[in-house]
Amino acid sequence: MVGWNGTQASVLPRQLPRPMGLASNGSNMAAVCKDEVMFFADAHALAGHYPEEHSARYDALFLPRASYFIGSLDAHDIGFGDDGLWMVNTRFSCLSVLSRAYSFEPRWHPPFISRLAPEDRCHLNGLAILDGKPRYVTAHGTTDEPGAWRESKADGGVLIDVESGECAITGLSMPHSPRYHDGKLYMLNSGAGELCLPEPEKGEYEVICALPGYTRGMSFAGKYALVGLSQVRSTHLFDGMGVQGRFGKLHCGVAVVDLESGKEVGIFEFTDGCDELYDVLFLQGLSMPSILNHDNPASKRAVTAPDFAYWLYEKDKAAQSTGLAGTQQPASEDETT
């Protein structure tokens, strides 16, 4: 979580197991991880009272609420639609939804995929949802053999129309993150470091901006696109991409691009400790959000209901609690909060 208190930026690193795609739906958020999809909800009534020693610091507190254990699917993008949460199931080359009975329920796969098998045949990865349904996806190839897409990774990428199953745009360089914003479709031509405006009807795309990093992960804030940038290491799968020759140095961070001018107007850069991002999610209306994973003891003490919320603590070996409902003030000093 990156926040701004009016004076300086803050970064809250949180440990999740190999986090990939992110999605939000109102006050709910989801993250697909190594072998599970984790759901979080904003406990707004508790946010102003966390942590105890620095109350009134945060304006949102996302708490873990549920997990679906999906297995090792190498899932990438996720998105909320009319049928719940959609997931790009990269290992099985399909789009799927969550299930309480199975690891996943497959709903769609590219026509060139002859069989659903755990073989990553085309590296399906990106998902754009329109009007509650998957509309476009990206893949690194149109191959139908295990890992065969790697042989043409530099220019074998495609944007696929989910409704027709046809490849709307071809010749892309490891594309990612198709997204709709203000009625327009955007995508990242990652291997070239480009933010693009596709024209699927013409089979073409316009480059809005070239950025100094492997572009992956995108969200929007008004007229600005927030684009994730990653570095490319010499031993990495992404080595040899065009973006490396285009820029002398690649960065890891989030670039801010003015969609009207096509110019990069800012960057939040990680100078140490992080060299790859997969996704970026803008939380509308929040300036200082916080989040707890289920390993954090505080997440066990936070209890919420539709009409009230509590922090639960032990005092003198007897569990006591203080309720916080809406904007109600915290308890007096002689009570546990």
PyMOL commands that set and color helices and strands:
alter all, ss='L'
color gray80, all
select helices_A, chain A and resi 44-47+52-54+148-152+190-192+242-246+297-301
alter helices_A, ss='H'
color red, helices_A
select strands_A, chain A and resi 2-4+9-11+22-25+28-32+36-42+60-69+78-81+84-89+94-97+105-108+124-130+133-139+157-161+167-172+176-181+184-189+194-199+204-210+214-221+224-230+253-258+263-269+289-291+302-305+308-315+318-324
alter strands_A, ss='S'
color yellow, strands_A
deselect
rebuild
show_as cartoon
